[in-house]
């Protein structure tokens, strides 16, 4: 009886694993241009955010834990 239960659990796990793997698809080379689009990025305006953060850090004369030390002149 114990072997039958183990066989059923193993079969169930394999079926679930197979269903999960069906969600993994390959991306064709000509489809990659759509995935690399700026709209598809998590933060579409990363450059602007970094630039604004740089201005704020140089005005305040401090760095907020996400970069290195710098002066207040914004010339680095």
Secondary structure in CASP SS format (residue, H / E / C, confidence):
PFRMAT SS
TARGET T0000
AUTHOR 0000-0000-0000
METHOD secondary structure of the structure
MODEL  1
X C 1.00
X H 1.00
X H 1.00
X H 1.00
X H 1.00
X H 1.00
X H 1.00
X H 1.00
X H 1.00
X H 1.00
X H 1.00
X H 1.00
X H 1.00
X H 1.00
X H 1.00
X H 1.00
X H 1.00
X H 1.00
X H 1.00
X H 1.00
X H 1.00
X C 1.00
X C 1.00
X C 1.00
X C 1.00
X C 1.00
X C 1.00
X C 1.00
X H 1.00
X H 1.00
X H 1.00
X H 1.00
X H 1.00
X H 1.00
X H 1.00
X C 1.00
X C 1.00
X H 1.00
X H 1.00
X H 1.00
X C 1.00
X C 1.00
X C 1.00
X C 1.00
X C 1.00
X H 1.00
X H 1.00
X H 1.00
X H 1.00
X H 1.00
X H 1.00
X H 1.00
X H 1.00
X H 1.00
X H 1.00
X H 1.00
X H 1.00
X H 1.00
X H 1.00
X H 1.00
X C 1.00
X C 1.00
X C 1.00
X C 1.00
X C 1.00
X C 1.00
X C 1.00
X C 1.00
X C 1.00
X C 1.00
X C 1.00
X C 1.00
X C 1.00
X C 1.00
X C 1.00
X C 1.00
END
